[in-house]
Every structure is written in structure tokens, then in C-alpha cells.
């Protein structure tokens, strides 16, 4: 099988640059027509591709990373109404706090997603607490192999009991390719636990390289994305510390309710 990546809604120069990168890694992609280039097997037209079964272990990170950026982040974060959608949600739910204008993407080193982000962050205890404030429906995809798929973002609220004024809403989620890596360890590719735990750092480096390209920076200029790698194999580490740093990023704007 092969990864399907949509290259729609990208300017011509960016498309050429991205296609060259995908070709280098032998990653199948859709170009300028509505015809789906899906491989035979479980993947059906109109449904997301099962990336976890689609790539050999040795070349998994470039494919997963490009697919995550173009099949998901591009669709969700470049929609023209995202700012107003978040603004309306803050007002509707009476959250009464600003929301950091960025998406925090979290990769857990062990790839263990059994507990939700707020549960993992709150394990450190203390005065700081994160609560789940629901999901914001952002858009419904209208192109490529994910036609009709709804996309939503998870919104959380940060509170500091020692300073009630110090509160902020933020958007965060697990990096979904982690699930593919878990599947590779337990099923199709048979990678070792050590190899699996090293993939987070590889993904982080590839993600940074992709997002730092001039054309990608232009594509995501209106909504920031931060990638956080949390080493949960060391009990001294706290996810709360990493999230707090991103939530109160001084270089990032905030969204306020209506």
C-alpha cells in the first residue's frame, strides 16, 4: 500500500516543492485532478487512508509527517473561518478567558495514548490544573480521499489556583501518527520498543524541517503550530511544564470571545 497525500489548495510553487519531496520518499500523492490515487486493499475512495499499514518501517517518518501536515493540519488550520469559530465557541461556552492562537501538538515518547492530555498533564498535581473544555468543529473536508470528514479541535483550560487571573484556554492534541507507530510495533512492521521510542525525535526533526520552509510558513502564517515531545519514560518530567510554556508563549497572539 501507499500513503495518499492531497496537494490541493496549494500555490503552484509550493506544490512543486512538496511533490519533489514526496517523490524522493516514494510517497504517492494526488495532484491536480479529482481522481484518487489510492492503492488496492482496505483503502476505499472517500475514506481516509490507513497510513499505519501503508509504509515500510524504514521510511515511515517522512511519510507520516508529510501526511499529517498536508492531510490534516493544512485542512484544519488554514480554513478562513477558524478564528471566528474559536471566538464564537469561547462566547457560547462562557469560558471567559482568552485562547492562545496556536495548536499544540504533543508526541508522547512511549506513544501511549491511553490517557487523555489533561489526565497526563494533571498527574504532576499542585496548584496548576488543566480541564477539558470540549471539541470545536472547525470544518468538513471537501477534497481528496477524506471527502465529508468532519474536523474538530480539542480545547482545554489552564488554571493556576495560586493566581486566579492566570488562566488561559488553548488548543492541543496528541500527534495522531503516534497511533500508527504503535500499530507498527504491535502488528505489521514488528519494530522494537526502542525503535518506537526514538521515532518521536525523528518526527520532531522532520516536522520542524517541513514547517520551517518558506512556503510552509506562508501557508500556516495565520495560525501557529507547536510540536511538543514529552519523555514520559522519565518520571521527573512533567507535561504540565511543557504545556505551560506553550500556552503563555509571548510571541503568540490570543483569541478573545465576542
C-alpha positions as CSV (number, residue, x, y, z in Angstrom):
1,X,0.0,0.0,0.0
2,X,1.0,3.7,-0.2
3,X,0.3,6.9,1.6
4,X,-2.2,9.2,0.0
5,X,-1.5,12.9,0.3
6,X,-3.6,15.7,-1.0
7,X,-1.8,18.6,-2.7
8,X,-4.9,20.6,-3.4
9,X,-5.3,24.3,-2.4
10,X,-1.5,25.0,-2.5
11,X,0.1,27.5,-4.8
12,X,2.0,26.1,-7.8
13,X,5.5,26.8,-6.4
14,X,4.7,25.1,-3.1
15,X,3.0,22.2,-4.9
16,X,6.1,21.5,-7.0
17,X,8.4,21.7,-3.9
18,X,6.2,19.4,-1.9
19,X,5.8,16.9,-4.8
20,X,9.6,16.7,-5.2
21,X,9.9,15.8,-1.5
22,X,7.1,13.2,-1.7
23,X,8.6,11.7,-4.9
24,X,12.0,11.4,-3.1
25,X,10.4,9.2,-0.5
26,X,8.2,7.3,-3.0
27,X,5.1,8.6,-1.3
28,X,2.0,8.6,-3.6
29,X,0.1,11.8,-3.8
30,X,-2.8,13.4,-5.6
31,X,-2.0,16.2,-8.0
32,X,-4.5,18.4,-9.8
33,X,-7.4,16.2,-10.7
34,X,-10.2,14.8,-8.7
35,X,-9.2,11.2,-9.5
36,X,-8.0,9.4,-6.3
37,X,-4.7,7.7,-6.4
38,X,-5.5,5.0,-3.8
39,X,-3.7,1.7,-3.6
40,X,-5.6,-1.6,-3.6
41,X,-6.6,-3.0,-0.3
42,X,-8.5,-1.7,2.7
43,X,-8.5,2.0,1.5
44,X,-11.6,3.0,-0.3
45,X,-12.4,6.2,-2.3
46,X,-13.8,8.8,0.1
47,X,-12.2,7.4,3.2
48,X,-9.0,8.3,5.0
49,X,-6.0,6.1,4.1
50,X,-4.8,3.7,6.8
51,X,-1.3,5.1,7.0
52,X,-0.3,2.6,9.7
53,X,-0.3,-0.2,7.1
54,X,0.9,1.9,4.3
55,X,4.6,2.4,4.8
56,X,7.6,0.2,5.4
57,X,9.2,0.9,8.8
58,X,12.4,2.3,7.4
59,X,10.7,5.2,5.6
60,X,7.8,5.8,7.9
61,X,8.6,9.2,9.5
62,X,8.8,11.3,6.3
63,X,5.5,9.9,5.0
64,X,3.7,10.2,8.3
65,X,4.9,13.7,8.8
66,X,4.0,15.0,5.4
67,X,0.6,13.3,5.6
68,X,-0.1,14.8,9.0
69,X,0.8,18.3,7.7
70,X,-1.0,18.2,4.4
71,X,-3.9,15.8,5.0
72,X,-4.8,17.3,8.4
73,X,-3.1,20.5,9.7
74,X,-3.4,22.3,6.3
75,X,-7.1,21.4,6.1
76,X,-7.9,22.4,9.7
77,X,-5.7,25.4,10.4
78,X,-5.9,27.2,7.1
79,X,-9.7,27.4,6.9
80,X,-10.7,31.0,6.6
81,X,-13.3,30.8,9.4
82,X,-11.1,29.2,12.1
83,X,-10.6,32.4,14.1
84,X,-14.3,33.3,14.3
85,X,-15.2,29.6,15.0
86,X,-13.0,29.7,18.1
87,X,-14.2,33.1,19.1
88,X,-17.8,32.0,18.9
89,X,-17.1,28.9,20.9
90,X,-15.5,30.8,23.7
91,X,-18.6,33.0,23.9
92,X,-21.1,30.2,23.6
93,X,-19.5,28.1,26.4
94,X,-18.9,31.2,28.6
95,X,-15.3,30.3,29.1
96,X,-14.4,33.9,30.0
97,X,-10.7,33.6,29.1
98,X,-8.5,34.2,26.1
99,X,-7.4,31.3,23.9
100,X,-3.8,31.1,22.7
101,X,-3.7,31.3,18.9
102,X,-1.8,28.1,18.2
103,X,-2.3,24.4,18.1
104,X,-0.1,22.4,20.5
105,X,0.7,19.0,19.0
106,X,2.0,16.5,21.6
107,X,4.1,13.4,20.9
108,X,4.5,11.0,23.9
109,X,7.8,9.2,23.7
110,X,6.2,5.9,24.6
111,X,3.4,6.5,22.2
112,X,1.0,5.6,25.0
113,X,-2.3,7.4,24.4
114,X,-4.4,5.5,26.9
115,X,-4.9,8.6,29.0
116,X,-6.1,12.0,27.6
117,X,-3.9,15.0,27.6
118,X,-5.5,16.7,30.6
119,X,-5.1,13.5,32.7
120,X,-1.4,13.1,31.8
121,X,-0.7,16.8,32.5
122,X,-2.6,16.8,35.8
123,X,-0.5,13.9,37.1
124,X,2.0,16.3,38.4
125,X,-0.5,17.7,40.9
126,X,-0.1,21.1,42.6
127,X,-1.7,24.4,42.0
128,X,-1.9,24.1,38.2
129,X,-4.8,22.3,36.6
130,X,-6.0,21.6,33.0
131,X,-9.6,20.8,32.2
132,X,-11.1,19.5,29.0
133,X,-13.5,22.2,27.6
134,X,-14.8,20.1,24.7
135,X,-14.3,20.0,20.9
136,X,-14.6,22.8,18.4
137,X,-15.9,21.7,14.9
138,X,-13.7,23.6,12.5
139,X,-14.5,22.4,9.0
140,X,-15.7,19.5,6.9
141,X,-13.2,18.3,4.2
142,X,-14.4,18.7,0.6
143,X,-11.5,17.3,-1.4
144,X,-9.4,14.2,-1.9
145,X,-9.6,11.0,-0.1
146,X,-11.3,12.4,3.0
147,X,-14.4,14.0,1.5
148,X,-17.1,14.6,4.1
149,X,-14.8,14.0,7.0
150,X,-15.5,16.5,9.9
151,X,-12.5,18.0,11.6
152,X,-12.6,19.2,15.2
153,X,-10.0,20.6,17.6
154,X,-9.8,19.9,21.4
155,X,-9.9,22.9,23.6
156,X,-8.6,22.9,27.2
157,X,-8.5,25.4,30.0
158,X,-5.4,26.1,32.1
159,X,-5.9,27.4,35.7
160,X,-3.5,28.3,38.5
161,X,-5.1,28.2,41.9
162,X,-2.4,30.5,43.4
163,X,-3.3,33.1,40.8
164,X,-6.9,33.0,39.6
165,X,-6.1,35.7,37.0
166,X,-3.6,33.4,35.4
167,X,-5.9,31.3,33.2
168,X,-5.9,30.6,29.5
169,X,-7.7,28.4,27.0
170,X,-5.6,26.5,24.5
171,X,-5.9,24.0,21.6
172,X,-3.9,20.8,22.0
173,X,-4.0,17.2,20.9
174,X,-1.9,14.1,20.5
175,X,0.0,13.8,17.3
176,X,-2.1,11.1,15.6
177,X,0.8,9.4,13.8
178,X,1.8,8.0,17.2
179,X,-1.1,5.6,16.8
180,X,0.4,4.3,13.5
181,X,3.8,3.8,15.2
182,X,2.1,1.8,18.0
183,X,0.4,-0.3,15.3
184,X,3.7,-0.9,13.7
185,X,5.3,-2.2,16.9
186,X,2.4,-4.5,17.8
187,X,1.4,-5.6,14.3
188,X,2.5,-5.2,10.8
189,X,6.1,-4.0,11.0
190,X,7.3,-5.5,14.2
191,X,9.6,-2.7,15.2
192,X,11.2,-2.8,18.7
193,X,10.1,-0.7,21.6
194,X,13.5,1.1,21.5
195,X,13.0,2.0,17.8
196,X,9.4,3.1,18.6
197,X,10.6,5.4,21.4
198,X,13.2,7.0,19.1
199,X,10.6,7.9,16.4
200,X,9.3,10.9,18.3
201,X,12.6,12.7,18.0
202,X,12.8,11.8,14.3
203,X,9.3,13.1,13.7
204,X,10.0,16.3,15.6
205,X,13.1,17.0,13.4
206,X,11.2,16.3,10.2
207,X,8.2,18.3,11.4
208,X,10.5,21.2,12.2
209,X,12.2,20.9,8.8
210,X,8.9,20.9,6.9
211,X,7.3,23.7,8.8
212,X,10.4,26.0,8.6
213,X,10.2,26.0,4.8
214,X,9.4,29.5,3.5
215,X,6.3,28.3,1.6
216,X,5.0,26.3,4.5
217,X,5.5,29.2,6.8
218,X,3.4,31.2,4.4
219,X,0.7,28.5,4.3
220,X,0.5,28.5,8.1
221,X,1.1,32.2,8.7
222,X,-2.3,32.9,10.3
223,X,-2.3,30.1,12.9
224,X,0.8,28.9,14.8
225,X,1.6,25.2,15.4
226,X,3.9,24.0,18.1
227,X,5.3,20.5,18.4
228,X,6.0,19.2,21.9
229,X,7.9,16.0,22.6
230,X,7.2,14.6,26.1
231,X,9.5,12.0,27.5
232,X,7.2,10.0,29.7
233,X,9.8,7.3,30.3
234,X,11.5,9.6,32.9
235,X,9.2,10.2,36.0
236,X,10.9,13.5,36.7
237,X,9.4,15.1,33.5
238,X,6.1,16.9,33.7
239,X,3.9,17.5,30.7
240,X,2.4,20.5,32.6
241,X,5.6,22.4,32.4
242,X,5.9,21.9,28.6
243,X,2.3,22.9,28.0
244,X,2.5,26.0,30.3
245,X,5.5,27.2,28.3
246,X,3.5,26.9,25.0
247,X,0.2,28.3,26.4
248,X,1.9,31.6,27.6
249,X,4.1,32.0,24.6
250,X,4.8,35.7,24.4
251,X,5.2,35.6,20.6
252,X,1.8,34.2,20.1
253,X,-1.5,36.2,19.8
254,X,-4.6,35.3,21.7
255,X,-8.2,35.0,20.6
256,X,-10.9,36.6,22.7
257,X,-14.6,35.9,22.8
258,X,-17.2,38.1,21.2
